[in-house]
Amino acid sequence: MTPAARLAAAAEILDSLDLARPVEGQLKAWARGNRYAGSKDRRAIADRVYAILRRWRSCAAQGGGETGRARVLGSLAGDDGLSVGEIAALCGGGYGLPSLSDAERETLSREPDWSSEAERLDWPEWLRKQAVEAFGEDAPRELDALRHRAPVDLRVNTLKATLEQAMRESNPARIAREFDEWDPVVPIPFDQDGVATMVDNFGTVVDRIEDKDFAPPPLDRLQEKFGGSRGTFANKICRQCDARFSCESYRAFARTKYGRGFDFKRFFVEDRDEVEQEEWVLGNLEQ
């Protein structure tokens, strides 16, 4: 995905976001419904969504609206510090956001007319007094810090703790030496020919899926032990298939396993996570 397409996806997610529910599950559901988004795309989109959530009020004010598009534009201007021209370059054409309107250009080119200091700092009005009481004169700085991504902590192996010992001794030379000797890179064997073969095989499988060249395996196959483990083919393989709940073989496996009085809907609800349950409800899957 292009940077512009990622911004458009973030705006789409923000428009459909239910703030009363965990955001992570909703991002996961979006990713499952948009398989074209790779891991880097999903990471960039999620980072943008979370950044806007941390600056919910100020992004709306800077973007001139409450929509996902307005908040994305506001985050580009306020959080990223982009100029109107740079933002315009990310809009228009392809799968990106539509081109900027004259009104949006005008809004993004000037400093927002903040209704209050709390709005500028993305803080609820009803908690403003408590923040001032807690932080005093440092309240603006502390509240601004809450709008940024949390810093990363470096954890040290306490079985060795040589770096920690060096820091405790306040020995700059030893600290520098430990950092020079520390190598966090783990070598992983890489077979270029194997990767090429895997990519080719993956493309072949995708083509066969699009051509509907696959058929559900028979019930006895689903009941077989898989790979020498105690788990069955159904538990190890079928549970990774998005189409399993519309698969007659998987339904037959569930009924065989749980008896004649088996309730497939109840089995699904008890055995699936929240995101999969939502997908089932939205898909109106028949019992």
N, C-alpha and C positions, 0 to 999 in steps of 0.2 A: 504493500500500500504506500502511496505517496504521502508526504507530510500533510498535504491539503485533505486527502481522503481520511486520514486519521482524525483531523480536526472535525470533519463532517460527522464521522462516527461518534466522536465524543459529544457533539451537539445533539445527535439523535438519542444517545443514551440519557443525557441530561433531561431531555423532554419527556422521557418515559419513566424517569426515576421515581421510585416510591421511597421517600425519605423515612417512612415508618418501618421499613424493612432493611436488613443488612445489605450494604451496597455490593459487597464482594460476590454474593450469590447472584445478584442481578447482572453484574459484569460477566460472570461465568455463563449465565444463561444467554447473554448476547453473543458471546464467543461461540457457543455451541450452535447457535442459529446462523452464524456467519463464518463458515469454515475457511473462507478465503483469507481471513486474517491470521497471519503467522504469529509466532511467539513474540517477536520484537514489536509487531503491530499492536498486539494485545497489551503489551507492557506500556507502550507509549500512550495508548488510548486511556488505560487505567490511570497512568500518572497524571494525565490532563484532567480526568474526571475528579480525582482526589484533590488535585491542586485547586480546582474551582470550588469544590466543597469546602476547602479550608478558607477560601476567600469568597464565600457565597454572596454576601451583600455587596462588597466592593466591586466584584466582577459585573454584577447586574448594573450598578451605577455607572461604571466605566463603559459598559457596552450599550447602555441606554435601553435596557429592557429585561424582562424576567424569563425570556426564552433561552433554550440551550444555545442557540446561535449567538444571542447577545452576550451571554456569559462567556462563551468561548472567545469572542472578539474582545471582551473586556479583560480576559486573562492574558491575551496576547499583548494588549496595550499596557496593562498594569503589572502583571507578574513577569512577563518576558521583556517588557520595555521596548517593544517594537514600534516603529513609526507607522503612520497611516499607509505610506507607500509599501512598506514591508508586509503589512497585514493584507493590503490589496493584492499583492503578488501571490498570496496563499489562497485567494478566493477566485472563483470563476473558472469554468471549464472542467471537464472530466467529472470525477466523483467528489470534488471538493465542495466547499460552501459556495453558494451563489455570489456573484460579484457584489461589492459594497455599493450601497445606495448613497446618494448625496447626503441624506440625513445621518447615516452611519459614519460617513467620512467627517462630517461636522462634529459629531459626538466624540469620536475617537481622537480628534485633533486638539481638543481642549481638556483642561483639568475638570473632573466631575464637580458638580455643585453638591457637595456632601451635605446631607440633612443633619448629620451629627458626627461627632468624633467616633462614636460607637460604630456607625456605618462604615467609616473609613478603615477602622481596625477590625471589621468583621466580628463585632461583639454584640450580643443581645442588649437591647436598651434596658431591659429590666434587671440586668446584672451589672450595669455600668457602675452603680454606686458601690457594690461589693468589690469590684475590681480595684477601684480607687482606694477603698479601705484596706485591701490586702496588700497592694503594691505601692501605694502612695504616689510619689512623683515618678516612680519607675513604671507606672501603669501603661503608658503608651508603648514603651520599649518591650515590656513583658507580653502585652497583648499582640504586638506585631510579631514577636517570636513564635507565638502559637500558630500563626498563619503559615509558617514554613515547615517543610518536611523535617522530621526529627533526625538528629545526627546519628551516625552509625558508631556503635561501640565496638572496639577491638577486643576480642576475648583471647586470653593467653592460656596455653597449656600449663596448668598448675603443677603437673608432674615434673616439669623442667623449670619453668618460670625464670629463665635466665634474663629475659628482657625486663621483667618486673623487678628482679634483683638489681639490675643495672640502674633502673629508674629510681629505686629506693636509695641507692648509694649516691645518686646525683652525679654520676660519672659520665660526662658528655662523650668522652672518647669510647667508653665501653658501649654506650647506647648506640653510637654510630656504627661500631663494629658489629653489634648484634643485628642491627637493621641490614647491614651489608651481607651478613651470612644467612639471614632469613630469606628463604625462597618459597613463596606460597604457590608456585606453579607446580602442578602435578602432571607429569608427562603421561599422555594417553596414546597408545598405539593407534596409528592412522593408516588405513589401507585405501588409497585413492581408487583403485580398481573396484574394491568392495563397495565403496560409496556409490560409484557410478552404476554398478549392477543393481544396488538397492533402489536408486532413483528410477532406473529403467523399469524394474519390477513394480514399483509403486505406480508409475504411469500406466503400466499395463492393467493393473488392478482397477485403477480409476476408470479407464476406458471400458472395462468389462462391467463395472458397476453402472456406468451411464447407459450401456447397451442392455442392461438388465439380464446379464449373462450368468447371474448367480441364482441358485435355488436353495431354500432352507435345507439343512442337513436332516436326515431322518431322526426319529426319536431315540433309537438305540445308540446313535452317535452322540447325542447330547448326554446320555446316561453313562457313557464310558468314562473311566478314570483318565485323567489327562496328565501326560508327562511324568508318569510314575508317582504322582502325588495323590492325596486322598480326595482332592476336589474333582468334580466331574467336568466334562467339556462345557456343559451349560454354565457352570459357575465360573470357570476360568476364562472362557472365550465369549460365550453369548452375552455375559453381563457387560462386556465392553462394546456391544453392538447397539447403536441408537435405534435400530428397527426391531429390537427383540420383543417389544410389547405388542407389535402387530404381526408377529411371526407365529404361525400355527404350531410349529414344532416346539417353540418355547412355551406356548400355552399348554400344549399336551404334556410337556415335561413337568410343568408346575402342577397340573391336575394329577398326574401320576404320582408325584412326590407327596402331595398333601391330601390325596383321597378324593372320593366322589363329591363330598360336600364342600369342595374347595371354592373359595370366593376369590377370583382373580384380581378384582379391584382391591380387596383387602390385602392380598399378598403384595400387590404393587405398592400401596401406601405404606405398609409396614417395612418393606424391604428397600425402599428408595429414599434418597436424600431429598431435601426441600426443593432444590432446583429441578430435579427430575419429576417430582410430583407436580410442580407448576407447569412444566412442559406437557405433562400428561393432561392436565386440566385444560390448558389452552388448546391442545390438539384434539380435545373432545374424543378421546380414545374410547371405543366401545368396550363394555365389560365382556 
